[in-house]
């Protein structure tokens, strides 16, 4: 399309076609102004929008034509001479508006006739002077209408607007912590625990969304030249993706999504989000940061656990000092630093303290306890290994201590490299041996009782079979079963007969129900006896193990004694901490195997002989 066809004059005004390229429109307007014409009744906003704004799609048709002026009229040279030069600079054009006069053609020396400037002429004049964009229409019209002379900013370029930087926004409420007090089942608030300190995330949940960088808004110079905008800085959503998360690009955006269900953790340094079975915290456990914790998974803490704070969970790893209470339901407890005045308790797992345990209670009910140095501690576990113990009470099935000072140690199999008293604390080593009625006698008694329960249950079942075998009872039970299953429908007369039949067999049915209840009660007792028998069998195997003790170097007053325990009461290391201390430090009634200040000692129950060097 040629420039002259971009602008069309109609009866109702002048129209421009925005479907053509802006350059062709600008050439058409430039040709019109240079030919000595101007656009009268100019709609300047529409004029600027067509030339420099967003047009309509190409091929939209004549219906998309935009009216930009009322008419095309000549721009007389005498009128053009009324307009002064511009002052250009700094992206704007300044113009001095003052009263003007048209020269008198009949008398050139006369002052002339007063007149005023015209906005349409002003636009045409500025176009020819190179100002094609950004005329301040309202300011120019006001200055022309004013009788005062004034210098105004007639036009100003549009500065480019930089694009907004890409940003990351949260799209899930599940990632937010709640530090409100936890509500208990009875409706009260637990002020020592937070409601949701460590959020738990479902698989597939969107965590973060990347809002793309904006392209910005381009500027336009006075000449109509486009000024490119600086696009916003981009960011990489993948840098936020930790273990258990992935970046997902879909039609509605770019998201960080949880790959698995688990606990959410955020690295404070890298801002990476991770979802896993283990909770990782770096803030420490205190009344201010986390409160008491009751968790369903593993937990790793890089800060301290302050006194009076509790962590309950599966596996627990703490890199800082622990002054509070740790309780594991089935994992390992690992303390990289010290355990001071607190406790560590594991139902089914090992406990290890790499630093110093001081004034603490450490119990592994079904696991191994490994300590480097223990002072004034109560230690219990299936197996206990301590490099250096001072003034401690230690009990386990297998106990191995490197250097023991002023401690009371008890176990089925005990090994002490060096033993010595410590100030007022005596050094005592006990070897555990079962006592009381032989387990075999208990096994025989329980087996006999189980057999009696079996015979009694058989008699009750025979009585039930006899009662249910009566013809009238059998007939009633068959009809009742079919009625209950809706296999048959009784007529009113048949229903009355069925009720009479029920009344006749009611005593027998009551006897059947009583016999059935007795069978269930006897079978329950029989099951309890079987469980007790299994426990006694395990105790018999345990009691059959050889008990032994060895003290390699006696370095001061040391005693070695036998400490009896009842196999039916369970393993002695399962006692409460106070009971352990009372049992080991209280009066000892068992046989004394050794008492001395030097040498070594070894003994085992199989040979029942002591060897003193």
Protein Blocks (a to p, Z undefined) as FASTA:
>chain_A
ZZklmpccdfkbccddfkbcfklmmmmmmmmmmnopacehiafklmmmmmmmccddehkb
jmlpccfbfbdcdddfklmmmpccddeeehiacddddddddddfklmmbgbjaddddfkl
mmmmmmmnopaghpafklmmmmmmpmbdcdddfbdcdddddddddddddfbfklpccfbd
cddfkopacfkbcfblbacddehiafbdcddddebjadddfkopacdddddddddfklmp
cghiacdddfkbccdddfbgcdddddfklopacddfbdcdfkbpafklnopaddfbdcdd
fbdcdehiacddfddcdfbdcfbdcddfkbccddfbbcehiacddfbbcdddfbdcehia
cddfbbcdddfbdchiacddfbdcdfbdghiacddfbdcdfbdghiacddfbdcdfbacd
ehjbccdddddddedjdfklmmmmmmmmmmmmmmmmmmmmmmmmmmmmpmklmmmmmmmm
mmmnomaccdfklmmmmmmmmmmmmmmmmmmmmmmmmmmmmmmmmmmmmmmmmmmmmmmm
mmmpccddddfbacbdcddddddddfknopfklpcfklmmmmmmmccfbdcfbdcfedcd
dddfklopacdZZ
